[in-house]
Amino acid sequence: MIVKLTEFFRNLPRKKCLECGNVMEEQHDCYGNTCDKCMKVTQL
Ligand SMILES: [Zn+2]
């Protein structure tokens, strides 16, 4: 079960920032679809 879940997430395409289009290397699902830079901009 756990192995299948791991493979599932590995097969997922890399997240791209919806704001600037940069590929986000870090996999933080809780961050949403924006990179750190755009997140900071949004928070300002
Ligand atoms: Zn961005």
mmCIF file of the protein (N, C-alpha, C, O) and its ligand, coordinates in Angstrom:
data_MODEL
# 
_entry.id   MODEL 
# 
loop_
_entity.id 
_entity.type 
_entity.pdbx_number_of_molecules 
1 polymer     1 
2 non-polymer 1 
# 
_entity_poly.entity_id                      1 
_entity_poly.type                           'polypeptide(L)' 
_entity_poly.nstd_linkage                   no 
_entity_poly.nstd_monomer                   no 
_entity_poly.pdbx_seq_one_letter_code       MIVKLTEFFRNLPRKKCLECGNVMEEQHDCYGNTCDKCMKVTQL 
_entity_poly.pdbx_seq_one_letter_code_can   MIVKLTEFFRNLPRKKCLECGNVMEEQHDCYGNTCDKCMKVTQL 
_entity_poly.pdbx_strand_id                 A 
# 
loop_
_entity_poly_seq.entity_id 
_entity_poly_seq.num 
_entity_poly_seq.mon_id 
_entity_poly_seq.hetero 
1 1  MET n 
1 2  ILE n 
1 3  VAL n 
1 4  LYS n 
1 5  LEU n 
1 6  THR n 
1 7  GLU n 
1 8  PHE n 
1 9  PHE n 
1 10 ARG n 
1 11 ASN n 
1 12 LEU n 
1 13 PRO n 
1 14 ARG n 
1 15 LYS n 
1 16 LYS n 
1 17 CYS n 
1 18 LEU n 
1 19 GLU n 
1 20 CYS n 
1 21 GLY n 
1 22 ASN n 
1 23 VAL n 
1 24 MET n 
1 25 GLU n 
1 26 GLU n 
1 27 GLN n 
1 28 HIS n 
1 29 ASP n 
1 30 CYS n 
1 31 TYR n 
1 32 GLY n 
1 33 ASN n 
1 34 THR n 
1 35 CYS n 
1 36 ASP n 
1 37 LYS n 
1 38 CYS n 
1 39 MET n 
1 40 LYS n 
1 41 VAL n 
1 42 THR n 
1 43 GLN n 
1 44 LEU n 
# 
loop_
_struct_asym.id 
_struct_asym.entity_id 
A 1 
B 2 
# 
loop_
_chem_comp.id 
_chem_comp.type 
_chem_comp.mon_nstd_flag 
ARG 'L-peptide linking' y 
ASN 'L-peptide linking' y 
ASP 'L-peptide linking' y 
CYS 'L-peptide linking' y 
GLN 'L-peptide linking' y 
GLU 'L-peptide linking' y 
GLY 'peptide linking'   y 
HIS 'L-peptide linking' y 
ILE 'L-peptide linking' y 
LEU 'L-peptide linking' y 
LYS 'L-peptide linking' y 
MET 'L-peptide linking' y 
PHE 'L-peptide linking' y 
PRO 'L-peptide linking' y 
THR 'L-peptide linking' y 
TYR 'L-peptide linking' y 
VAL 'L-peptide linking' y 
ZN  non-polymer         . 
# 
_pdbx_entity_nonpoly.entity_id   2 
_pdbx_entity_nonpoly.name        ? 
_pdbx_entity_nonpoly.comp_id     ZN 
# 
_pdbx_nonpoly_scheme.asym_id         B 
_pdbx_nonpoly_scheme.entity_id       2 
_pdbx_nonpoly_scheme.mon_id          ZN 
_pdbx_nonpoly_scheme.ndb_seq_num     1 
_pdbx_nonpoly_scheme.pdb_seq_num     101 
_pdbx_nonpoly_scheme.auth_seq_num    101 
_pdbx_nonpoly_scheme.pdb_mon_id      ZN 
_pdbx_nonpoly_scheme.auth_mon_id     ZN 
_pdbx_nonpoly_scheme.pdb_strand_id   A 
_pdbx_nonpoly_scheme.pdb_ins_code    . 
# 
loop_
_atom_site.group_PDB 
_atom_site.id 
_atom_site.type_symbol 
_atom_site.label_atom_id 
_atom_site.label_alt_id 
_atom_site.label_comp_id 
_atom_site.label_asym_id 
_atom_site.label_entity_id 
_atom_site.label_seq_id 
_atom_site.pdbx_PDB_ins_code 
_atom_site.Cartn_x 
_atom_site.Cartn_y 
_atom_site.Cartn_z 
_atom_site.occupancy 
_atom_site.B_iso_or_equiv 
_atom_site.pdbx_formal_charge 
_atom_site.auth_seq_id 
_atom_site.auth_comp_id 
_atom_site.auth_asym_id 
_atom_site.auth_atom_id 
_atom_site.pdbx_PDB_model_num 
ATOM   1   N  N  . MET A 1 1  ? 0.827  -1.204 0.000   1.00 0.00 ? 1   MET A N  1 
ATOM   2   C  CA . MET A 1 1  ? 0.000  0.000  0.000   1.00 0.00 ? 1   MET A CA 1 
ATOM   3   C  C  . MET A 1 1  ? 0.866  1.261  0.000   1.00 0.00 ? 1   MET A C  1 
ATOM   4   O  O  . MET A 1 1  ? 0.672  2.165  -0.812  1.00 0.00 ? 1   MET A O  1 
ATOM   5   N  N  . ILE A 1 2  ? 1.819  1.299  0.921   1.00 0.00 ? 2   ILE A N  1 
ATOM   6   C  CA . ILE A 1 2  ? 2.669  2.490  1.012   1.00 0.00 ? 2   ILE A CA 1 
ATOM   7   C  C  . ILE A 1 2  ? 3.516  2.634  -0.243  1.00 0.00 ? 2   ILE A C  1 
ATOM   8   O  O  . ILE A 1 2  ? 3.732  3.743  -0.730  1.00 0.00 ? 2   ILE A O  1 
ATOM   9   N  N  . VAL A 1 3  ? 3.992  1.514  -0.763  1.00 0.00 ? 3   VAL A N  1 
ATOM   10  C  CA . VAL A 1 3  ? 4.818  1.551  -1.969  1.00 0.00 ? 3   VAL A CA 1 
ATOM   11  C  C  . VAL A 1 3  ? 4.019  2.122  -3.125  1.00 0.00 ? 3   VAL A C  1 
ATOM   12  O  O  . VAL A 1 3  ? 4.522  2.946  -3.888  1.00 0.00 ? 3   VAL A O  1 
ATOM   13  N  N  . LYS A 1 4  ? 2.789  1.687  -3.251  1.00 0.00 ? 4   LYS A N  1 
ATOM   14  C  CA . LYS A 1 4  ? 1.958  2.180  -4.347  1.00 0.00 ? 4   LYS A CA 1 
ATOM   15  C  C  . LYS A 1 4  ? 1.754  3.688  -4.226  1.00 0.00 ? 4   LYS A C  1 
ATOM   16  O  O  . LYS A 1 4  ? 1.807  4.409  -5.222  1.00 0.00 ? 4   LYS A O  1 
ATOM   17  N  N  . LEU A 1 5  ? 1.523  4.152  -3.019  1.00 0.00 ? 5   LEU A N  1 
ATOM   18  C  CA . LEU A 1 5  ? 1.328  5.589  -2.822  1.00 0.00 ? 5   LEU A CA 1 
ATOM   19  C  C  . LEU A 1 5  ? 2.589  6.346  -3.228  1.00 0.00 ? 5   LEU A C  1 
ATOM   20  O  O  . LEU A 1 5  ? 2.505  7.410  -3.841  1.00 0.00 ? 5   LEU A O  1 
ATOM   21  N  N  . THR A 1 6  ? 3.743  5.807  -2.891  1.00 0.00 ? 6   THR A N  1 
ATOM   22  C  CA . THR A 1 6  ? 4.995  6.472  -3.243  1.00 0.00 ? 6   THR A CA 1 
ATOM   23  C  C  . THR A 1 6  ? 5.147  6.550  -4.757  1.00 0.00 ? 6   THR A C  1 
ATOM   24  O  O  . THR A 1 6  ? 5.515  7.593  -5.297  1.00 0.00 ? 6   THR A O  1 
ATOM   25  N  N  . GLU A 1 7  ? 4.867  5.461  -5.428  1.00 0.00 ? 7   GLU A N  1 
ATOM   26  C  CA . GLU A 1 7  ? 4.977  5.456  -6.886  1.00 0.00 ? 7   GLU A CA 1 
ATOM   27  C  C  . GLU A 1 7  ? 3.988  6.445  -7.495  1.00 0.00 ? 7   GLU A C  1 
ATOM   28  O  O  . GLU A 1 7  ? 4.282  7.112  -8.487  1.00 0.00 ? 7   GLU A O  1 
ATOM   29  N  N  . PHE A 1 8  ? 2.826  6.524  -6.890  1.00 0.00 ? 8   PHE A N  1 
ATOM   30  C  CA . PHE A 1 8  ? 1.802  7.443  -7.404  1.00 0.00 ? 8   PHE A CA 1 
ATOM   31  C  C  . PHE A 1 8  ? 2.318  8.874  -7.380  1.00 0.00 ? 8   PHE A C  1 
ATOM   32  O  O  . PHE A 1 8  ? 2.184  9.608  -8.360  1.00 0.00 ? 8   PHE A O  1 
ATOM   33  N  N  . PHE A 1 9  ? 2.905  9.264  -6.259  1.00 0.00 ? 9   PHE A N  1 
ATOM   34  C  CA . PHE A 1 9  ? 3.380  10.641 -6.144  1.00 0.00 ? 9   PHE A CA 1 
ATOM   35  C  C  . PHE A 1 9  ? 4.581  10.881 -7.047  1.00 0.00 ? 9   PHE A C  1 
ATOM   36  O  O  . PHE A 1 9  ? 4.757  11.983 -7.569  1.00 0.00 ? 9   PHE A O  1 
ATOM   37  N  N  . ARG A 1 10 ? 5.402  9.863  -7.233  1.00 0.00 ? 10  ARG A N  1 
ATOM   38  C  CA . ARG A 1 10 ? 6.560  10.017 -8.118  1.00 0.00 ? 10  ARG A CA 1 
ATOM   39  C  C  . ARG A 1 10 ? 6.114  10.204 -9.564  1.00 0.00 ? 10  ARG A C  1 
ATOM   40  O  O  . ARG A 1 10 ? 6.761  10.912 -10.335 1.00 0.00 ? 10  ARG A O  1 
ATOM   41  N  N  . ASN A 1 11 ? 5.021  9.575  -9.918  1.00 0.00 ? 11  ASN A N  1 
ATOM   42  C  CA . ASN A 1 11 ? 4.543  9.695  -11.291 1.00 0.00 ? 11  ASN A CA 1 
ATOM   43  C  C  . ASN A 1 11 ? 3.866  11.030 -11.544 1.00 0.00 ? 11  ASN A C  1 
ATOM   44  O  O  . ASN A 1 11 ? 3.622  11.392 -12.695 1.00 0.00 ? 11  ASN A O  1 
ATOM   45  N  N  . LEU A 1 12 ? 3.565  11.755 -10.501 1.00 0.00 ? 12  LEU A N  1 
ATOM   46  C  CA . LEU A 1 12 ? 2.919  13.044 -10.687 1.00 0.00 ? 12  LEU A CA 1 
ATOM   47  C  C  . LEU A 1 12 ? 3.877  14.007 -11.386 1.00 0.00 ? 12  LEU A C  1 
ATOM   48  O  O  . LEU A 1 12 ? 5.076  14.001 -11.109 1.00 0.00 ? 12  LEU A O  1 
ATOM   49  N  N  . PRO A 1 13 ? 3.363  14.818 -12.273 1.00 0.00 ? 13  PRO A N  1 
ATOM   50  C  CA . PRO A 1 13 ? 4.201  15.812 -12.943 1.00 0.00 ? 13  PRO A CA 1 
ATOM   51  C  C  . PRO A 1 13 ? 4.682  16.855 -11.953 1.00 0.00 ? 13  PRO A C  1 
ATOM   52  O  O  . PRO A 1 13 ? 4.041  17.118 -10.935 1.00 0.00 ? 13  PRO A O  1 
ATOM   53  N  N  . ARG A 1 14 ? 5.837  17.447 -12.276 1.00 0.00 ? 14  ARG A N  1 
ATOM   54  C  CA . ARG A 1 14 ? 6.370  18.473 -11.386 1.00 0.00 ? 14  ARG A CA 1 
ATOM   55  C  C  . ARG A 1 14 ? 5.443  19.669 -11.336 1.00 0.00 ? 14  ARG A C  1 
ATOM   56  O  O  . ARG A 1 14 ? 4.851  20.074 -12.336 1.00 0.00 ? 14  ARG A O  1 
ATOM   57  N  N  . LYS A 1 15 ? 5.339  20.208 -10.164 1.00 0.00 ? 15  LYS A N  1 
ATOM   58  C  CA . LYS A 1 15 ? 4.479  21.375 -10.019 1.00 0.00 ? 15  LYS A CA 1 
ATOM   59  C  C  . LYS A 1 15 ? 5.105  22.592 -10.677 1.00 0.00 ? 15  LYS A C  1 
ATOM   60  O  O  . LYS A 1 15 ? 6.304  22.842 -10.555 1.00 0.00 ? 15  LYS A O  1 
ATOM   61  N  N  . LYS A 1 16 ? 4.276  23.331 -11.369 1.00 0.00 ? 16  LYS A N  1 
ATOM   62  C  CA . LYS A 1 16 ? 4.745  24.584 -11.944 1.00 0.00 ? 16  LYS A CA 1 
ATOM   63  C  C  . LYS A 1 16 ? 3.989  25.744 -11.303 1.00 0.00 ? 16  LYS A C  1 
ATOM   64  O  O  . LYS A 1 16 ? 2.785  25.672 -11.056 1.00 0.00 ? 16  LYS A O  1 
ATOM   65  N  N  . CYS A 1 17 ? 4.724  26.794 -11.049 1.00 0.00 ? 17  CYS A N  1 
ATOM   66  C  CA . CYS A 1 17 ? 4.103  27.958 -10.441 1.00 0.00 ? 17  CYS A CA 1 
ATOM   67  C  C  . CYS A 1 17 ? 3.102  28.577 -11.419 1.00 0.00 ? 17  CYS A C  1 
ATOM   68  O  O  . CYS A 1 17 ? 3.426  28.844 -12.576 1.00 0.00 ? 17  CYS A O  1 
ATOM   69  N  N  . LEU A 1 18 ? 1.917  28.792 -10.943 1.00 0.00 ? 18  LEU A N  1 
ATOM   70  C  CA . LEU A 1 18 ? 0.890  29.369 -11.811 1.00 0.00 ? 18  LEU A CA 1 
ATOM   71  C  C  . LEU A 1 18 ? 1.152  30.844 -12.071 1.00 0.00 ? 18  LEU A C  1 
ATOM   72  O  O  . LEU A 1 18 ? 0.613  31.420 -13.015 1.00 0.00 ? 18  LEU A O  1 
ATOM   73  N  N  . GLU A 1 19 ? 1.972  31.447 -11.239 1.00 0.00 ? 19  GLU A N  1 
ATOM   74  C  CA . GLU A 1 19 ? 2.237  32.880 -11.373 1.00 0.00 ? 19  GLU A CA 1 
ATOM   75  C  C  . GLU A 1 19 ? 3.355  33.142 -12.374 1.00 0.00 ? 19  GLU A C  1 
ATOM   76  O  O  . GLU A 1 19 ? 3.183  33.941 -13.295 1.00 0.00 ? 19  GLU A O  1 
ATOM   77  N  N  . CYS A 1 20 ? 4.513  32.474 -12.205 1.00 0.00 ? 20  CYS A N  1 
ATOM   78  C  CA . CYS A 1 20 ? 5.670  32.749 -13.054 1.00 0.00 ? 20  CYS A CA 1 
ATOM   79  C  C  . CYS A 1 20 ? 6.009  31.565 -13.952 1.00 0.00 ? 20  CYS A C  1 
ATOM   80  O  O  . CYS A 1 20 ? 6.792  31.725 -14.889 1.00 0.00 ? 20  CYS A O  1 
ATOM   81  N  N  . GLY A 1 21 ? 5.454  30.391 -13.703 1.00 0.00 ? 21  GLY A N  1 
ATOM   82  C  CA . GLY A 1 21 ? 5.680  29.242 -14.572 1.00 0.00 ? 21  GLY A CA 1 
ATOM   83  C  C  . GLY A 1 21 ? 6.930  28.464 -14.243 1.00 0.00 ? 21  GLY A C  1 
ATOM   84  O  O  . GLY A 1 21 ? 7.262  27.513 -14.950 1.00 0.00 ? 21  GLY A O  1 
ATOM   85  N  N  . ASN A 1 22 ? 7.634  28.837 -13.191 1.00 0.00 ? 22  ASN A N  1 
ATOM   86  C  CA . ASN A 1 22 ? 8.839  28.114 -12.804 1.00 0.00 ? 22  ASN A CA 1 
ATOM   87  C  C  . ASN A 1 22 ? 8.483  26.769 -12.185 1.00 0.00 ? 22  ASN A C  1 
ATOM   88  O  O  . ASN A 1 22 ? 7.493  26.645 -11.463 1.00 0.00 ? 22  ASN A O  1 
ATOM   89  N  N  . VAL A 1 23 ? 9.311  25.756 -12.480 1.00 0.00 ? 23  VAL A N  1 
ATOM   90  C  CA . VAL A 1 23 ? 9.087  24.441 -11.910 1.00 0.00 ? 23  VAL A CA 1 
ATOM   91  C  C  . VAL A 1 23 ? 9.543  24.436 -10.463 1.00 0.00 ? 23  VAL A C  1 
ATOM   92  O  O  . VAL A 1 23 ? 10.668 24.824 -10.151 1.00 0.00 ? 23  VAL A O  1 
ATOM   93  N  N  . MET A 1 24 ? 8.666  23.998 -9.596  1.00 0.00 ? 24  MET A N  1 
ATOM   94  C  CA . MET A 1 24 ? 9.012  23.991 -8.171  1.00 0.00 ? 24  MET A CA 1 
ATOM   95  C  C  . MET A 1 24 ? 9.644  22.652 -7.823  1.00 0.00 ? 24  MET A C  1 
ATOM   96  O  O  . MET A 1 24 ? 8.985  21.615 -7.897  1.00 0.00 ? 24  MET A O  1 
ATOM   97  N  N  . GLU A 1 25 ? 10.913 22.670 -7.443  1.00 0.00 ? 25  GLU A N  1 
ATOM   98  C  CA . GLU A 1 25 ? 11.615 21.438 -7.107  1.00 0.00 ? 25  GLU A CA 1 
ATOM   99  C  C  . GLU A 1 25 ? 11.111 20.878 -5.783  1.00 0.00 ? 25  GLU A C  1 
ATOM   100 O  O  . GLU A 1 25 ? 10.972 19.665 -5.625  1.00 0.00 ? 25  GLU A O  1 
ATOM   101 N  N  . GLU A 1 26 ? 10.845 21.749 -4.858  1.00 0.00 ? 26  GLU A N  1 
ATOM   102 C  CA . GLU A 1 26 ? 10.370 21.286 -3.558  1.00 0.00 ? 26  GLU A CA 1 
ATOM   103 C  C  . GLU A 1 26 ? 8.941  20.779 -3.675  1.00 0.00 ? 26  GLU A C  1 
ATOM   104 O  O  . GLU A 1 26 ? 8.105  21.374 -4.355  1.00 0.00 ? 26  GLU A O  1 
ATOM   105 N  N  . GLN A 1 27 ? 8.682  19.679 -3.006  1.00 0.00 ? 27  GLN A N  1 
ATOM   106 C  CA . GLN A 1 27 ? 7.344  19.089 -3.081  1.00 0.00 ? 27  GLN A CA 1 
ATOM   107 C  C  . GLN A 1 27 ? 6.591  19.337 -1.793  1.00 0.00 ? 27  GLN A C  1 
ATOM   108 O  O  . GLN A 1 27 ? 6.537  18.480 -0.911  1.00 0.00 ? 27  GLN A O  1 
ATOM   109 N  N  . HIS A 1 28 ? 6.017  20.503 -1.697  1.00 0.00 ? 28  HIS A N  1 
ATOM   110 C  CA . HIS A 1 28 ? 5.192  20.806 -0.536  1.00 0.00 ? 28  HIS A CA 1 
ATOM   111 C  C  . HIS A 1 28 ? 3.754  21.005 -1.008  1.00 0.00 ? 28  HIS A C  1 
ATOM   112 O  O  . HIS A 1 28 ? 3.376  22.070 -1.494  1.00 0.00 ? 28  HIS A O  1 
ATOM   113 N  N  . ASP A 1 29 ? 2.993  19.978 -0.853  1.00 0.00 ? 29  ASP A N  1 
ATOM   114 C  CA . ASP A 1 29 ? 1.622  20.029 -1.363  1.00 0.00 ? 29  ASP A CA 1 
ATOM   115 C  C  . ASP A 1 29 ? 0.824  21.131 -0.691  1.00 0.00 ? 29  ASP A C  1 
ATOM   116 O  O  . ASP A 1 29 ? -0.132 21.649 -1.270  1.00 0.00 ? 29  ASP A O  1 
ATOM   117 N  N  . CYS A 1 30 ? 1.205  21.490 0.515   1.00 0.00 ? 30  CYS A N  1 
ATOM   118 C  CA . CYS A 1 30 ? 0.426  22.476 1.256   1.00 0.00 ? 30  CYS A CA 1 
ATOM   119 C  C  . CYS A 1 30 ? 0.704  23.883 0.738   1.00 0.00 ? 30  CYS A C  1 
ATOM   120 O  O  . CYS A 1 30 ? -0.008 24.829 1.075   1.00 0.00 ? 30  CYS A O  1 
ATOM   121 N  N  . TYR A 1 31 ? 1.740  24.012 -0.081  1.00 0.00 ? 31  TYR A N  1 
ATOM   122 C  CA . TYR A 1 31 ? 2.095  25.350 -0.572  1.00 0.00 ? 31  TYR A CA 1 
ATOM   123 C  C  . TYR A 1 31 ? 1.199  25.791 -1.715  1.00 0.00 ? 31  TYR A C  1 
ATOM   124 O  O  . TYR A 1 31 ? 1.186  26.971 -2.065  1.00 0.00 ? 31  TYR A O  1 
ATOM   125 N  N  . GLY A 1 32 ? 0.449  24.870 -2.304  1.00 0.00 ? 32  GLY A N  1 
ATOM   126 C  CA . GLY A 1 32 ? -0.412 25.253 -3.406  1.00 0.00 ? 32  GLY A CA 1 
ATOM   127 C  C  . GLY A 1 32 ? 0.317  25.241 -4.721  1.00 0.00 ? 32  GLY A C  1 
ATOM   128 O  O  . GLY A 1 32 ? 1.215  24.421 -4.911  1.00 0.00 ? 32  GLY A O  1 
ATOM   129 N  N  . ASN A 1 33 ? -0.029 26.115 -5.633  1.00 0.00 ? 33  ASN A N  1 
ATOM   130 C  CA . ASN A 1 33 ? 0.521  26.078 -6.989  1.00 0.00 ? 33  ASN A CA 1 
ATOM   131 C  C  . ASN A 1 33 ? 1.380  27.285 -7.297  1.00 0.00 ? 33  ASN A C  1 
ATOM   132 O  O  . ASN A 1 33 ? 1.527  27.665 -8.459  1.00 0.00 ? 33  ASN A O  1 
ATOM   133 N  N  . THR A 1 34 ? 1.950  27.892 -6.269  1.00 0.00 ? 34  THR A N  1 
ATOM   134 C  CA . THR A 1 34 ? 2.817  29.045 -6.517  1.00 0.00 ? 34  THR A CA 1 
ATOM   135 C  C  . THR A 1 34 ? 4.162  28.818 -5.860  1.00 0.00 ? 34  THR A C  1 
ATOM   136 O  O  . THR A 1 34 ? 4.244  28.174 -4.815  1.00 0.00 ? 34  THR A O  1 
ATOM   137 N  N  . CYS A 1 35 ? 5.216  29.342 -6.465  1.00 0.00 ? 35  CYS A N  1 
ATOM   138 C  CA . CYS A 1 35 ? 6.558  29.167 -5.917  1.00 0.00 ? 35  CYS A CA 1 
ATOM   139 C  C  . CYS A 1 35 ? 6.745  30.081 -4.704  1.00 0.00 ? 35  CYS A C  1 
ATOM   140 O  O  . CYS A 1 35 ? 5.885  30.897 -4.373  1.00 0.00 ? 35  CYS A O  1 
ATOM   141 N  N  . ASP A 1 36 ? 7.887  29.917 -4.062  1.00 0.00 ? 36  ASP A N  1 
ATOM   142 C  CA . ASP A 1 36 ? 8.144  30.691 -2.844  1.00 0.00 ? 36  ASP A CA 1 
ATOM   143 C  C  . ASP A 1 36 ? 8.146  32.181 -3.131  1.00 0.00 ? 36  ASP A C  1 
ATOM   144 O  O  . ASP A 1 36 ? 7.620  32.977 -2.353  1.00 0.00 ? 36  ASP A O  1 
ATOM   145 N  N  . LYS A 1 37 ? 8.751  32.555 -4.274  1.00 0.00 ? 37  LYS A N  1 
ATOM   146 C  CA . LYS A 1 37 ? 8.827  33.982 -4.600  1.00 0.00 ? 37  LYS A CA 1 
ATOM   147 C  C  . LYS A 1 37 ? 7.435  34.569 -4.747  1.00 0.00 ? 37  LYS A C  1 
ATOM   148 O  O  . LYS A 1 37 ? 7.131  35.624 -4.191  1.00 0.00 ? 37  LYS A O  1 
ATOM   149 N  N  . CYS A 1 38 ? 6.597  33.878 -5.497  1.00 0.00 ? 38  CYS A N  1 
ATOM   150 C  CA . CYS A 1 38 ? 5.249  34.377 -5.731  1.00 0.00 ? 38  CYS A CA 1 
ATOM   151 C  C  . CYS A 1 38 ? 4.441  34.332 -4.437  1.00 0.00 ? 38  CYS A C  1 
ATOM   152 O  O  . CYS A 1 38 ? 3.575  35.176 -4.209  1.00 0.00 ? 38  CYS A O  1 
ATOM   153 N  N  . MET A 1 39 ? 4.726  33.353 -3.600  1.00 0.00 ? 39  MET A N  1 
ATOM   154 C  CA . MET A 1 39 ? 4.032  33.275 -2.316  1.00 0.00 ? 39  MET A CA 1 
ATOM   155 C  C  . MET A 1 39 ? 4.350  34.515 -1.486  1.00 0.00 ? 39  MET A C  1 
ATOM   156 O  O  . MET A 1 39 ? 3.464  35.119 -0.882  1.00 0.00 ? 39  MET A O  1 
ATOM   157 N  N  . LYS A 1 40 ? 5.641  34.885 -1.468  1.00 0.00 ? 40  LYS A N  1 
ATOM   158 C  CA . LYS A 1 40 ? 6.046  36.062 -0.692  1.00 0.00 ? 40  LYS A CA 1 
ATOM   159 C  C  . LYS A 1 40 ? 5.388  37.313 -1.249  1.00 0.00 ? 40  LYS A C  1 
ATOM   160 O  O  . LYS A 1 40 ? 4.936  38.180 -0.501  1.00 0.00 ? 40  LYS A O  1 
ATOM   161 N  N  . VAL A 1 41 ? 5.340  37.396 -2.587  1.00 0.00 ? 41  VAL A N  1 
ATOM   162 C  CA . VAL A 1 41 ? 4.723  38.560 -3.226  1.00 0.00 ? 41  VAL A CA 1 
ATOM   163 C  C  . VAL A 1 41 ? 3.261  38.646 -2.833  1.00 0.00 ? 41  VAL A C  1 
ATOM   164 O  O  . VAL A 1 41 ? 2.734  39.724 -2.561  1.00 0.00 ? 41  VAL A O  1 
ATOM   165 N  N  . THR A 1 42 ? 2.614  37.483 -2.807  1.00 0.00 ? 42  THR A N  1 
ATOM   166 C  CA . THR A 1 42 ? 1.196  37.463 -2.472  1.00 0.00 ? 42  THR A CA 1 
ATOM   167 C  C  . THR A 1 42 ? 0.963  37.892 -1.040  1.00 0.00 ? 42  THR A C  1 
ATOM   168 O  O  . THR A 1 42 ? -0.023 38.558 -0.721  1.00 0.00 ? 42  THR A O  1 
ATOM   169 N  N  . GLN A 1 43 ? 1.895  37.495 -0.180  1.00 0.00 ? 43  GLN A N  1 
ATOM   170 C  CA . GLN A 1 43 ? 1.719  37.809 1.239   1.00 0.00 ? 43  GLN A CA 1 
ATOM   171 C  C  . GLN A 1 43 ? 1.942  39.275 1.527   1.00 0.00 ? 43  GLN A C  1 
ATOM   172 O  O  . GLN A 1 43 ? 1.438  39.793 2.523   1.00 0.00 ? 43  GLN A O  1 
ATOM   173 N  N  . LEU A 1 44 ? 2.693  39.960 0.667   1.00 0.00 ? 44  LEU A N  1 
ATOM   174 C  CA . LEU A 1 44 ? 2.976  41.359 0.941   1.00 0.00 ? 44  LEU A CA 1 
ATOM   175 C  C  . LEU A 1 44 ? 1.726  42.206 0.849   1.00 0.00 ? 44  LEU A C  1 
ATOM   176 O  O  . LEU A 1 44 ? 1.785  43.418 1.053   1.00 0.00 ? 44  LEU A O  1 
HETATM 177 ZN ZN . ZN  B 2 .  ? 6.276  31.854 -9.071  1.00 0.00 2 101 ZN  A ZN 1 
# 
